[in-house]
Amino acid sequence: MATLLYRLGRFSARKAWLVIVAWIVILGLAGGAFALFGGTLTSAVSIPGTATQKVSDELSEKFPQASGGAGSVVFTTTDDKPFSDTQKTAIGELLEKTKKLDDVKGTTNPFDTQAQIEAQAKQVDDGRAQLTAGQQQITDGESQLAAGQAQLTAGQQQLDAAKAQATAQAQAAGGTLPAAAQAQFDAQQAQITAGQQQLDTQKATLEQSKTELAAQSTKLEDGAKLIDLAKELRQVSSDDTAAVATIQFSTALNLVPAESKTGVVDELNGASIDGVQVEVSNDIAQSIPEIFGAGEVAGVVVAAIVLFIMLGTLIGAGLPLINALIGVGVGVLASLALSGTVEMLSVTPVLGVMLGLAVGIDYSLFILNRHRNQLKDGVPLHESIGLANGTSGNAVVFAGSTVLIALLALNLTGIPFLGLMGTVGAVCVFVAILIAITLTPALLRLVGMRILTKKARANVGHTGAVPVPNKPMSTVRAVLTLIAGIAVLLIVAIPALSMRLGLPAGSSEPVDSSAYKAYKIVEDKFGAGVNGPLLVVADLPEAVSEDDLVSEQVRIGTALKAENDVAAVAPIGASKDDTLLAFQVVPKGGPTAESTEQLVRDLRGLDIDGVDSLGVAGNASGNIDVSEKLAGALPLYLLVVVGLSLIILIFVFRSILVPITATLGFVLSLFAAFGGVTAVFQWGWLAPVFGVHDPGPILSFLPILMVGVLFGLAMDYQLFLVSGMREAYAHGSSARLAVQRGVHAGRTVVIAAALIMTAVFSGFVFSNSVLIQSIGLGLALGVLIDAFVVRLLLIPAVMHLLGDAAWWLPKWLDRILPDVDVEGASLERTVKHPHGGESHSHVDPTVPVDAVPAGSHPDEHGRHAG
């Protein structure tokens, strides 16, 4: 590989303009592909197969009326006075127009809905009054029937007595009751019997009325209970100054085309209703963050300043920046060309820009710095370019490979959007590597000796011996450094113990955005839970009858309302086959509150008699599912990435302990970075400094993303620093002295590279999107801590304390490990200068050497290098 890169560097130098034009053409092709095939980005995060997605799929199949995504629109009066009738009419007309837009299934007029709710409450009161009157009528009727029955009974008794007396008298006279008397008694009996029959009929009618009244009372009370369950849920605020309308889409929110959402936003914002302000929730109007803004430009400017201070020339400082910008252009535009065929999260290209800029600058810097040192020693221009590409370029390829592995391994998580983010990041890093080993040599050829300062050009070939430390650090210092460094990292990591994962809600949008204003108005006027209602679905073992529907809704709704932190429960309806009942459950807390997360878990675990299962959907539950899925994928991902990289590092350093200490150091820096991010974005520490106005959960995919990016970068710095230690050790220095010499040789370029990368990442901290802010801060903190605390302090201290044991490798493993020669040591031993001498190498942090046997002698200049 080293020889191949040496030849590639020489070729790029000889055909400089060809290489430059080729990259310009590639950039143009990438831009053309984006213009032809690029689509729109989405801000909705979703993962197939989650519990929320399963409920949504079931609703689409059984209850299409309740399926599809929904977003809210908030109307408020600008003078804080109640809505006028004219304003209410205008809002209703606006919602009717919105209903006709693409992908919009329907809208709800808040004033009509609130009026219906109030009318239903009045109907209950009126119904109760009517039932009371009916009950009184039944009571009066029962009294009248009782009096009539008493009269009939008394009449029967009188008739029976008269008939008995007449019969006794007739018998006493020796005869029978006269026919005329018998006829009279029969007539009276018939009259009494008819009266009894009439009374019995009236009793039956009254009993039927009582039964009907009881049924009506039960139905009315069930309706009253449903109203009572949802009494805290309003569409118009109690002071009549704010109203919430719902926009129902035909598909899930993450599947609604961005053009359709934009059309809704434009329609609503374009309406001019006197005295009414319209704010659209983040479900519909969530903004797509800008890919490159003022903060990012400031980061690049800081990187340019660091480059100028290190290199001393504007040309030297500008060359890595040019390379990085071209690389970012190619990588990001090529990736965005895929956005027309795959769903791409809005933050995906931003990650590509971050990584492309950071590694693009650093990788070009490593090769350029090696080239400058060789030029100072008198190595001819073309030869120096080839050697720098074959040695430092070889190290760049390896270092970039570790980053590529970590990013591409994000596809192993089984989470589509995260895998795509990793792939896009990997594309940008891969382009940065290609730019570094092809375009950098070409530009160095055009720049020539101007890459050096005037003073350096005047002293070419007369730089003298490179001073190196001749004394190792003290063991006491190493121990104190190790203890203090670990203690500091652990303290900084403490907030990570309370890290909560989630997705941004409207409260995390910019304070001047419509989404943020809508969120705050709803929270203030209607309660925090209205910003994140839950959709609960009850699967029944058999279809519920129409007569029992309301009572079943009351029974299940009452059980839901009894759960902690439930503010209101409103029935939505039943599926076509009456085996599924849907409810809207409004939590007391907002969509990112811990209480809401617990409520989702409680509802899913709730056992209700006569209900097979309860499912929970909605944006809040979807966010929870995504976060839990990501948190579950993190351990496996960490195991795979760290395992693969450990194997590769063992190949490179031919050591067991060096890769292990490198990885343990990374874990410390990672959790310290987690702690810093948690303190700022969740606890609110230094919130005004970073523009965090509403602290909340940490971005759900940030931890796994930080692992992927930071591990690769940490191994870069490990390679660039520890390789110098190995080179010195391989050339006869004692293990502990080699540590000092390696740090001395590598610290300048590692510090510069870390500052550049931190500056680039920090530029994204001041983005208008909390997604970008948290990613930028996490990566900036991670690089800063890993480079300056772990790699420059802890690793040297550990290597000093380990001594010769740091380079121990079992003999059996040493025999079977291949000699990968990533540092290009064999190239330096074989390549000759045009004037006949061998090329002299340097203790360069970008060129780890292990091929030279330990105990070899220093060269004629007294340098311990290979």
C-alpha positions in Angstrom: 0.0 0.0 0.0 2.8 2.4 0.9 4.5 1.9 -2.5 1.3 2.3 -4.3 0.6 5.5 -2.5 4.1 6.7 -3.2 3.6 6.1 -6.9 0.1 7.7 -6.8 1.6 10.8 -5.1 4.4 11.1 -7.8 1.8 10.6 -10.5 -0.5 13.3 -9.0 2.4 15.7 -8.8 3.5 15.1 -12.4 -0.1 15.3 -13.7 -1.3 18.0 -11.3 -3.6 19.8 -13.6 -5.2 16.5 -14.8 -5.9 15.6 -11.2 -7.3 19.0 -10.4 -9.6 19.1 -13.5 -10.7 15.5 -12.7 -11.9 16.5 -9.2 -13.6 19.6 -10.6 -15.4 17.4 -13.1 -16.4 15.0 -10.3 -17.7 17.9 -8.3 -19.7 19.0 -11.3 -21.1 15.5 -11.8 -22.1 15.3 -8.2 -23.9 18.6 -8.4 -25.6 17.6 -11.6 -26.8 14.3 -10.0 -28.2 16.2 -7.1 -30.0 18.7 -9.4 -31.5 15.8 -11.4 -32.3 13.2 -8.8 -32.3 15.0 -5.4 -35.5 15.0 -3.4 -36.6 16.5 -0.2 -35.4 15.8 3.3 -37.6 14.8 6.2 -37.4 15.9 9.9 -39.6 13.0 11.2 -37.7 10.2 12.8 -39.3 6.8 12.6 -38.2 3.1 12.9 -40.3 0.3 11.2 -41.4 -2.5 13.5 -41.9 -0.5 16.7 -44.9 -1.0 18.9 -46.2 2.4 17.8 -45.9 1.5 14.1 -47.7 -1.8 14.7 -50.7 0.1 16.2 -50.6 2.5 13.3 -50.7 -0.4 10.8 -53.6 -2.0 12.7 -55.5 1.3 12.6 -54.9 1.7 8.8 -56.4 -1.8 8.3 -59.3 -1.8 10.7 -60.1 1.9 11.5 -58.9 4.0 8.5 -60.8 7.0 9.9 -58.4 7.2 12.9 -55.3 6.3 11.0 -52.9 8.8 9.4 -50.8 11.5 11.0 -52.2 14.6 12.5 -50.8 18.0 13.4 -52.3 21.0 15.1 -52.7 24.7 14.3 -53.1 27.3 17.0 -55.1 30.5 16.5 -54.8 33.3 19.0 -56.2 36.8 19.2 -53.5 39.4 19.0 -55.2 41.7 21.5 -55.8 38.9 24.0 -59.6 39.4 23.7 -62.2 36.7 23.0 -62.6 35.7 19.3 -65.3 37.7 17.5 -67.9 36.0 15.3 -66.2 37.4 12.2 -62.9 35.9 13.3 -64.5 32.5 14.0 -66.1 32.4 10.6 -62.9 33.4 8.8 -61.0 30.6 10.7 -63.6 28.1 9.7 -63.4 29.1 6.0 -59.6 28.8 6.2 -59.8 25.3 7.5 -62.3 24.3 4.8 -59.8 25.5 2.2 -57.0 23.7 3.9 -59.0 20.5 3.7 -58.8 20.5 -0.1 -55.0 20.5 -0.2 -53.0 17.4 -1.2 -52.6 14.6 1.3 -55.0 16.3 3.8 -57.8 14.0 4.9 -59.7 16.4 7.0 -59.7 19.3 9.4 -61.5 20.0 12.7 -63.0 23.4 13.3 -62.2 24.1 17.0 -65.2 26.4 17.5 -67.7 23.8 16.1 -66.1 21.0 18.1 -66.2 23.1 21.3 -69.8 24.0 20.6 -70.6 20.4 20.2 -68.9 19.5 23.4 -70.9 22.2 25.3 -74.1 21.2 23.5 -73.6 17.6 24.6 -73.1 18.8 28.2 -76.3 20.8 27.9 -78.1 17.8 26.4 -77.1 15.8 29.4 -78.4 18.4 31.8 -81.7 18.7 29.7 -82.0 15.0 29.6 -81.5 14.7 33.3 -84.3 17.2 33.8 -86.6 15.4 31.4 -85.8 12.1 33.1 -86.6 13.7 36.5 -89.9 14.9 35.1 -90.7 11.5 33.6 -89.9 9.9 36.9 -92.3 12.2 38.6 -95.0 11.4 36.1 -94.4 7.7 36.7 -94.6 8.2 40.5 -97.8 10.2 40.1 -99.2 7.5 37.8 -98.3 4.8 40.3 -100.2 6.8 43.0 -103.2 7.1 40.8 -103.1 3.4 39.9 -102.8 2.5 43.6 -105.9 4.6 44.4 -107.8 3.0 41.5 -106.8 -0.4 42.7 -108.0 0.4 46.2 -111.4 1.5 44.8 -111.7 -1.7 42.8 -110.8 -3.8 45.7 -113.3 -2.0 47.9 -116.0 -2.3 45.3 -115.3 -6.0 44.9 -115.6 -6.5 48.6 -118.9 -4.6 48.8 -120.3 -6.6 45.8 -119.2 -9.9 47.4 -120.8 -8.9 50.7 -124.1 -7.8 49.1 -124.3 -11.0 47.0 -123.6 -13.2 50.0 -126.3 -11.4 52.0 -128.9 -11.7 49.2 -128.1 -15.4 48.7 -128.4 -16.1 52.5 -131.8 -14.3 52.6 -133.1 -16.3 49.6 -132.0 -19.5 51.1 -133.6 -18.7 54.5 -136.9 -18.1 52.6 -136.5 -21.6 51.1 -135.8 -20.4 47.7 -132.9 -19.2 45.4 -131.6 -15.8 44.4 -134.0 -14.2 42.0 -132.8 -14.0 38.4 -133.2 -10.2 38.3 -130.9 -9.9 41.4 -128.4 -12.3 39.9 -128.3 -10.3 36.7 -127.7 -7.2 38.6 -124.8 -8.8 40.6 -123.3 -10.1 37.3 -123.5 -6.7 35.7 -121.7 -5.1 38.7 -119.0 -7.9 38.6 -118.4 -7.4 34.9 -118.0 -3.7 35.6 -115.4 -4.4 38.3 -113.6 -6.9 36.2 -113.4 -4.5 33.3 -112.0 -1.9 35.6 -109.4 -4.3 36.9 -108.3 -5.2 33.3 -108.0 -1.5 32.5 -106.0 -0.9 35.6 -103.7 -3.9 34.8 -103.1 -2.5 31.3 -102.2 0.9 32.8 -99.8 -0.8 35.3 -98.1 -2.7 32.4 -97.7 0.6 30.5 -96.3 2.3 33.5 -93.8 -0.6 34.1 -92.7 -0.4 30.5 -92.2 3.4 30.9 -90.2 2.7 34.0 -87.9 0.3 32.1 -87.5 2.7 29.2 -86.8 5.5 31.6 -84.1 3.4 33.4 -82.5 2.5 30.1 -82.5 6.2 29.0 -81.1 7.1 32.4 -78.3 4.5 32.0 -77.5 5.7 28.5 -77.6 9.3 29.6 -75.3 8.7 32.6 -72.9 6.8 30.3 -72.8 9.7 28.0 -72.3 12.0 31.0 -69.4 9.8 32.2 -67.8 10.0 28.7 -68.1 13.8 28.8 -66.7 13.8 32.3 -63.7 11.7 31.2 -62.9 14.3 28.6 -63.9 17.4 30.4 -60.2 18.7 30.7 -59.9 18.4 26.9 -60.8 21.7 25.2 -60.5 23.0 21.6 -61.0 26.6 22.6 -59.4 28.0 25.7 -61.6 28.9 28.7 -60.9 32.6 28.1 -61.9 32.2 24.4 -58.6 33.8 23.2 -56.9 30.6 21.8 -58.2 27.7 19.7 -56.5 24.5 18.5 -57.5 23.0 15.1 -56.4 19.6 13.9 -55.1 18.8 10.4 -55.5 15.1 9.6 -53.3 13.7 6.9 -54.0 10.6 4.8 -50.8 8.9 5.8 -48.4 8.8 8.8 -46.6 12.1 9.3 -43.2 10.7 8.3 -44.7 9.6 5.0 -46.4 12.9 4.2 -44.4 14.5 1.4 -42.6 17.7 2.5 -44.3 19.6 -0.4 -47.7 18.7 1.1 -46.7 20.0 4.6 -45.2 23.1 3.0 -48.5 23.6 1.2 -50.4 23.5 4.4 -48.0 25.9 6.1 -48.2 28.3 3.2 -52.0 28.2 3.1 -52.3 28.8 6.9 -49.6 31.5 7.1 -50.8 33.2 4.0 -54.2 33.8 5.4 -54.7 37.3 6.8 -57.3 37.3 9.5 -57.6 40.6 11.3 -56.6 40.3 14.9 -55.7 36.6 14.6 -52.3 35.1 14.8 -51.7 31.6 13.2 -49.0 29.3 14.5 -48.4 25.8 13.1 -47.1 23.0 15.3 -43.8 21.3 14.7 -45.6 18.2 13.5 -46.3 20.1 10.3 -43.9 22.9 10.3 -40.7 21.3 11.7 -37.9 23.2 9.9 -35.2 21.6 7.9 -31.9 22.9 9.3 -29.5 24.8 7.1 -26.6 22.7 6.1 -24.0 25.5 6.3 -24.6 28.7 8.2 -22.8 31.5 10.0 -21.7 29.3 12.9 -20.2 26.8 10.5 -18.3 29.5 8.7 -16.9 30.8 12.0 -15.7 27.2 12.7 -13.9 27.1 9.4 -12.3 30.5 10.1 -11.0 29.3 13.4 -9.6 26.2 11.7 -7.9 28.5 9.1 -6.3 30.5 11.9 -4.9 27.3 13.6 -3.5 26.2 10.2 -1.9 29.6 9.6 -0.3 29.6 13.1 1.0 26.1 12.6 2.2 26.4 9.0 3.2 30.0 8.8 1.9 30.7 5.3 -1.5 31.6 3.8 -0.9 29.1 1.0 -0.2 26.3 3.5 -3.3 27.3 5.6 -5.5 27.5 2.5 -4.6 24.2 0.9 -6.2 21.9 3.4 -9.3 24.1 3.4 -9.6 23.9 -0.3 -9.3 20.2 -0.2 -11.9 19.8 2.5 -14.4 22.1 0.8 -14.1 20.2 -2.5 -14.4 16.9 -0.6 -17.5 18.1 1.2 -19.0 19.3 -2.0 -18.5 15.9 -3.8 -19.5 13.8 -0.8 -22.6 15.7 0.3 -23.9 16.4 -3.2 -23.5 12.8 -4.2 -25.3 11.7 -1.1 -28.1 14.2 -1.5 -28.7 12.8 -5.0 -30.1 9.7 -3.3 -32.7 11.8 -1.3 -35.1 11.4 -4.2 -35.2 7.6 -3.9 -34.7 7.0 -0.2 -36.1 8.8 2.9 -33.3 10.9 4.2 -33.3 12.6 7.6 -32.6 16.3 7.5 -29.6 16.0 9.8 -27.9 13.4 7.5 -26.2 15.8 5.1 -25.2 18.0 8.0 -23.3 15.1 9.5 -21.6 14.6 6.2 -20.5 18.3 6.2 -19.2 18.0 9.7 -17.1 15.0 9.1 -16.1 16.0 5.6 -14.7 19.3 6.8 -13.0 18.0 9.9 -11.3 14.9 8.5 -10.7 16.6 5.1 -8.7 19.4 6.7 -6.8 17.0 9.1 -5.9 14.4 6.6 -4.5 16.9 4.1 -2.7 18.6 7.0 -0.9 15.3 8.0 0.5 14.8 4.5 1.3 18.5 4.0 3.1 18.6 7.4 5.3 15.6 6.5 6.0 17.2 3.1 7.1 20.5 4.7 9.5 18.7 7.1 11.1 16.7 4.2 11.5 19.9 2.1 13.3 21.5 5.0 15.7 18.6 5.0 16.5 19.1 1.4 14.4 16.3 -0.2 13.5 17.2 -3.8 10.0 18.4 -4.4 8.6 15.5 -6.4 10.4 12.9 -4.2 9.1 14.6 -1.1 5.5 14.6 -2.3 5.7 10.9 -3.2 7.3 10.0 0.2 4.8 12.1 2.1 2.0 10.3 0.3 3.5 6.9 0.8 4.1 7.3 4.5 1.7 9.9 6.0 -0.8 9.2 3.3 -0.6 5.5 4.2 -1.3 6.4 7.8 -4.2 8.6 6.6 -5.7 5.7 4.7 -5.5 3.5 7.8 -6.8 6.1 10.1 -9.7 6.9 7.7 -10.4 3.2 7.5 -11.1 3.0 11.3 -13.6 5.9 10.9 -15.2 4.2 7.9 -15.6 0.9 9.8 -17.2 2.8 12.7 -19.6 4.7 10.4 -20.6 1.8 8.1 -21.2 -0.4 11.2 -24.1 1.8 12.0 -26.0 -0.2 9.3 -25.7 -3.2 11.7 -28.1 -1.6 14.2 -31.0 -2.4 11.9 -32.2 1.2 12.1 -32.6 2.5 8.5 -32.2 6.3 9.1 -29.1 5.7 11.3 -27.6 3.3 8.8 -28.1 5.9 6.1 -26.5 8.6 8.2 -23.5 6.3 8.8 -23.3 5.6 5.1 -23.4 9.3 4.1 -20.8 10.1 6.7 -18.6 7.2 5.4 -19.0 8.5 1.8 -17.8 12.0 2.9 -14.8 10.5 4.8 -13.9 8.2 1.9 -13.9 11.2 -0.5 -11.8 13.1 2.1 -9.3 10.2 2.0 -9.2 10.2 -1.8 -8.8 14.0 -1.9 -5.9 13.8 0.6 -3.9 11.2 -1.4 -4.6 12.6 -4.9 -5.5 16.3 -4.8 -3.2 17.2 -2.0 -0.1 16.0 -4.0 -1.3 17.8 -7.1 -1.8 21.1 -5.2 1.6 20.7 -3.4 3.2 20.4 -6.8 1.6 23.6 -8.0 2.5 25.4 -4.8 6.1 24.2 -4.9 8.4 25.6 -2.3 6.0 28.4 -1.4 4.5 25.9 1.0 7.4 27.0 3.3 8.0 30.4 4.8 10.7 32.6 3.4 12.9 31.8 6.3 12.4 28.1 5.9 13.2 28.3 2.2 16.4 30.1 2.9 17.5 27.3 5.3 16.5 24.3 3.2 18.9 21.4 3.9 20.5 23.2 6.9 17.8 22.5 9.6 20.3 20.7 11.8 19.5 17.9 14.3 16.0 17.6 15.5 16.0 18.0 19.3 14.5 15.1 21.1 14.0 14.4 24.9 16.7 12.4 26.5 14.9 11.8 29.8 11.6 10.1 30.5 8.9 11.6 32.7 9.0 10.7 36.3 6.9 7.8 37.5 5.4 10.0 40.2 4.2 12.4 37.6 2.8 9.6 35.5 0.8 8.2 38.5 -0.5 11.7 39.5 -1.4 12.4 35.9 -3.3 9.2 35.5 -5.2 9.6 38.8 -6.0 13.2 38.2 -7.0 12.7 34.6 -9.3 9.7 35.4 -10.9 11.6 38.3 -11.6 14.6 36.1 -13.2 12.5 33.4 -15.3 10.6 35.9 -16.5 13.8 37.4 -17.4 15.3 34.1 -19.2 12.1 33.2 -21.5 12.1 36.3 -24.4 13.9 34.5 -24.4 11.0 32.0 -25.8 8.7 34.7 -29.1 10.6 34.4 -29.2 10.9 30.6 -32.7 10.6 29.1 -33.1 9.9 25.5 -35.8 11.4 23.3 -36.6 13.3 20.2 -37.1 17.1 19.9 -40.5 18.5 20.4 -41.8 21.9 19.6 -40.2 23.3 22.8 -36.7 22.7 21.2 -37.5 24.7 18.1 -36.0 28.2 17.7 -37.9 30.6 20.0 -38.9 32.8 17.0 -40.3 29.9 15.1 -44.0 29.2 14.6 -43.6 25.7 16.0 -42.2 27.0 19.3 -44.8 29.6 19.7 -47.6 27.1 19.0 -46.1 24.7 21.6 -46.0 27.4 24.2 -49.5 28.7 23.6 -50.9 25.2 23.9 -49.0 24.5 27.0 -50.1 27.8 28.6 -53.8 27.7 27.5 -54.6 24.0 27.3 -52.0 22.1 29.3 -48.7 20.5 28.4 -50.2 17.1 27.5 -52.2 18.5 24.6 -48.9 18.9 22.8 -48.4 15.2 22.8 -51.7 13.2 23.0 -51.6 9.5 22.9 -53.8 7.2 20.8 -54.8 4.1 22.7 -56.3 1.1 20.9 -58.2 -1.6 22.7 -58.5 -5.0 20.9 -61.7 -6.8 22.0 -62.2 -10.6 21.9 -65.5 -10.3 20.1 -67.5 -7.5 18.4 -69.3 -5.1 20.8 -73.0 -4.5 20.0 -74.3 -1.1 19.2 -76.4 -1.0 22.4 -73.3 -1.8 24.5 -70.8 0.4 22.7 -71.1 3.5 24.9 -71.0 1.5 28.1 -68.0 -0.4 26.9 -66.3 2.9 26.0 -67.1 4.2 29.5 -65.7 1.0 31.2 -62.4 1.0 29.3 -62.1 4.8 29.3 -62.6 4.8 33.1 -59.8 2.3 33.5 -57.5 4.4 31.3 -58.4 7.6 33.2 -57.5 5.9 36.5 -53.8 5.7 35.5 -51.4 8.2 36.9 -50.8 11.4 35.0 -53.8 11.1 32.7 -55.5 14.4 32.2 -58.4 13.4 29.9 -59.7 10.4 27.9 -61.9 10.9 24.9 -63.4 8.1 22.8 -62.6 8.3 19.0 -64.8 5.4 17.8 -64.9 1.8 16.8 -63.5 -0.1 13.9 -65.8 -1.4 11.1 -66.0 -4.8 12.6 -66.6 -3.4 16.2 -63.6 -5.4 17.6 -61.4 -2.4 18.1 -62.0 0.8 20.2 -59.8 3.8 19.9 -59.3 6.5 22.5 -57.4 9.8 22.7 -55.5 9.9 26.0 -54.1 13.3 27.0 -51.3 13.1 29.6 -50.6 15.7 32.2 -47.0 16.1 31.1 -45.6 17.2 27.8 -44.4 14.8 25.0 -40.8 14.8 26.4 -41.8 14.5 30.1 -40.6 11.5 32.1 -44.2 11.1 33.4 -45.4 10.7 29.8 -42.8 8.0 29.1 -43.9 6.1 32.2 -47.6 6.5 31.2 -46.9 4.9 27.8 -45.3 1.9 29.6 -48.1 1.8 32.1 -50.8 1.8 29.5 -49.2 -0.9 27.5 -49.0 -3.1 30.6 -52.5 -2.3 31.7 -54.8 -5.4 32.1 -58.5 -4.7 31.6 -61.1 -7.4 31.8 -62.7 -8.2 28.4 -59.8 -6.6 26.5 -57.2 -8.8 24.7 -54.5 -6.1 24.4 -53.9 -2.3 24.6 -51.8 -0.6 22.0 -50.4 3.0 22.2 -49.6 5.2 19.3 -49.1 8.8 18.6 -46.0 11.1 18.2 -45.1 10.9 21.9 -45.1 7.1 22.0 -43.4 6.9 18.7 -40.5 9.1 20.0 -40.3 6.8 23.1 -40.1 3.7 20.9 -37.4 5.2 18.7 -35.3 6.1 21.7 -35.7 2.7 23.3 -34.8 0.9 20.1 -31.7 3.1 19.7 -30.6 2.6 23.3 -31.1 -1.2 22.8 -28.9 -1.2 19.7 -26.0 0.7 21.3 -24.4 -2.2 23.2 -24.2 -4.5 20.2 -22.9 -1.7 18.0 -20.3 -0.8 20.5 -19.2 -4.4 20.8 -18.9 -4.9 17.0 -17.1 -1.6 16.4 -14.7 -1.8 19.3 -14.1 -5.5 18.6 -13.1 -5.0 15.0 -11.0 -2.0 15.7 -9.2 -3.8 18.5 -8.2 -6.5 16.1 -7.0 -4.0 13.5 -5.0 -2.1 16.2 -3.3 -5.3 17.3 -2.2 -5.9 13.7 -0.8 -2.3 13.5 0.9 -2.0 16.9 1.7 -5.7 17.3 0.7 -5.3 21.0 -2.2 -6.4 23.2 -2.1 -3.7 25.8 -1.8 -0.7 23.5 -5.2 -1.3 21.8 -6.8 -2.1 25.1 -5.6 1.1 26.8 -6.6 3.0 23.7 -10.1 1.7 23.9 -10.5 2.2 27.6 -9.3 5.7 27.1 -12.0 6.2 24.4 -14.7 4.9 26.8 -13.6 7.4 29.4 -13.7 10.3 27.0 -17.0 9.2 25.5 -18.8 9.1 28.8 -17.2 12.5 29.7 -18.6 13.9 26.5 -22.0 12.3 27.3 -21.8 14.0 30.7 -21.1 17.4 29.1 -24.0 17.1 26.6 -26.4 16.0 29.4 -25.4 18.9 31.6 -26.0 21.4 28.9 -29.0 20.1 27.0 -30.8 18.2 29.7 -29.8 20.0 33.0 -29.6 23.4 31.4 -26.1 24.3 32.6 -24.6 27.1 30.6 -27.8 27.0 28.6 -27.7 30.7 27.5 -24.2 30.3 26.2 -25.2 27.5 23.9 -28.7 28.9 23.1 -30.6 26.1 24.9 -33.9 27.8 25.9 -35.9 24.7 27.0 -33.7 21.8 28.4 -35.1 18.3 27.7 -34.0 14.8 26.8 -30.9 14.1 24.8 -31.3 13.4 21.1 -32.1 9.7 21.0 -29.6 8.7 18.3 -26.8 11.0 19.6 -25.0 8.5 21.8 -24.8 5.8 19.1 -23.7 8.4 16.6 -21.0 9.8 18.9 -19.7 6.2 19.4 -19.4 5.7 15.7 -17.7 9.0 14.9 -15.6 9.6 18.0 -14.2 6.0 18.1 -12.8 6.4 14.7 -11.3 9.8 15.4 -9.9 8.7 18.7 -8.1 5.8 17.0 -6.7 8.4 14.5 -5.0 10.3 17.3 -3.9 7.1 19.0 -2.2 6.1 15.8 -0.6 9.5 15.1 0.8 9.7 18.7 1.6 6.2 19.8 3.3 5.4 16.4 5.9 7.9 17.3 6.5 6.0 20.6 6.8 2.7 18.8 9.2 4.2 16.2 11.5 5.5 19.0 11.2 2.2 20.9 12.0 0.2 17.7 15.1 2.2 17.2 16.7 1.5 20.5 15.1 3.9 23.0 14.0 2.5 26.3 10.2 2.0 26.6 9.8 5.0 28.9 12.0 7.3 27.0 10.2 6.3 23.8 7.0 7.6 25.3 8.5 11.0 25.8 10.0 11.1 22.3 6.7 10.0 20.7 4.7 12.7 22.5 7.3 15.3 21.7 7.3 14.4 18.0 3.5 14.0 17.7 2.0 16.6 20.0 2.1 19.6 17.6 0.3 17.9 14.8 -2.2 16.2 17.1 -3.0 19.4 18.9 -3.4 21.3 15.7 -5.6 18.5 14.2 -7.7 18.3 17.4 -8.2 22.1 17.5 -9.2 22.2 13.9 -11.7 19.4 14.3 -13.1 20.9 17.5 -13.4 24.3 15.8 -15.3 22.7 12.9 -17.7 20.8 15.1 -18.2 23.8 17.5 -19.4 25.8 14.5 -22.5 23.6 14.4 -23.3 24.2 18.1 -24.8 27.5 17.1 -27.1 26.1 14.5 -30.8 26.9 14.6 -31.7 23.3 15.2 -31.3 21.5 18.5 -30.4 18.3 16.6 -27.4 19.9 15.0 -26.5 21.8 18.2 -26.3 18.6 20.3 -24.4 16.7 17.6 -21.9 19.5 17.2 -21.4 19.9 21.0 -21.1 16.2 21.5 -18.5 15.7 18.8 -16.6 18.9 19.8 -16.4 17.8 23.4 -15.5 14.3 22.5 -12.6 15.3 20.3 -11.4 17.9 22.8 -11.4 15.6 25.8 -10.0 12.6 23.9 -7.2 14.5 22.3 -6.0 16.7 25.2 -6.9 14.6 28.2 -6.8 11.0 27.0 -4.2 10.9 24.2 -1.8 13.7 25.4 -2.0 13.0 29.1 -3.5 9.6 30.1 -2.1 7.4 27.4 1.5 8.7 27.8 1.2 8.1 31.6 -0.2 4.6 31.1 2.5 3.7 28.5 5.2 5.0 30.9 3.8 2.8 33.8 3.5 -0.2 31.5 7.1 0.1 30.3 8.2 -2.8 28.1 5.0 -4.6 28.9 3.1 -2.2 26.6 4.7 -3.8 23.6 4.2 -7.4 24.8 2.7 -9.8 22.3 2.5 -13.6 22.7 5.0 -15.3 20.5 2.4 -17.6 18.9 0.3 -14.5 18.0 3.4 -12.7 16.7 4.1 -15.6 14.3 0.6 -15.6 12.8 0.0 -11.9 12.6 0.6 -10.5 9.1 3.0 -7.5 8.7 0.5 -4.9 7.5 3.2 -2.2 7.3 0.6 0.6 7.4 3.3 3.1 8.3 5.3 2.6 5.1 8.6 1.8 6.8 9.6 -0.6 4.0 9.1 2.2 1.5 11.5 4.5 3.3 14.2 1.8 3.4 13.9 1.1 -0.3 13.3 4.5 -1.9 16.5 6.4 -3.0 16.9 10.1 -3.5 17.7 11.1 -7.0 21.2 12.2 -5.9 21.9 8.7 -4.7 21.4 8.8 -0.9 18.7 7.0 1.0 15.7 8.9 2.2 15.9 9.9 5.8 12.8 9.7 7.8 11.7 11.6 10.9 10.1 10.8 14.1 6.8 11.9 12.5 3.5 11.3 14.3 1.8 10.3 11.1 4.3 7.5 10.4 4.4 4.7 12.9 7.4 2.4 12.4 7.6 -1.1 13.6 9.6 -2.8 10.8 13.0 -1.6 12.0 14.4 -4.0 14.6 14.9 -2.7 18.1 18.5 -1.8 19.0 19.4 -0.2 15.7 21.7 2.8 15.8 20.7 6.4 15.2 21.5 8.0 11.9 24.4 10.3 11.2 22.5 13.3 12.5 22.0 11.7 15.9 18.2 11.4 15.3 16.4 8.3 16.7 14.3 7.8 13.6 13.9 5.2 10.9 
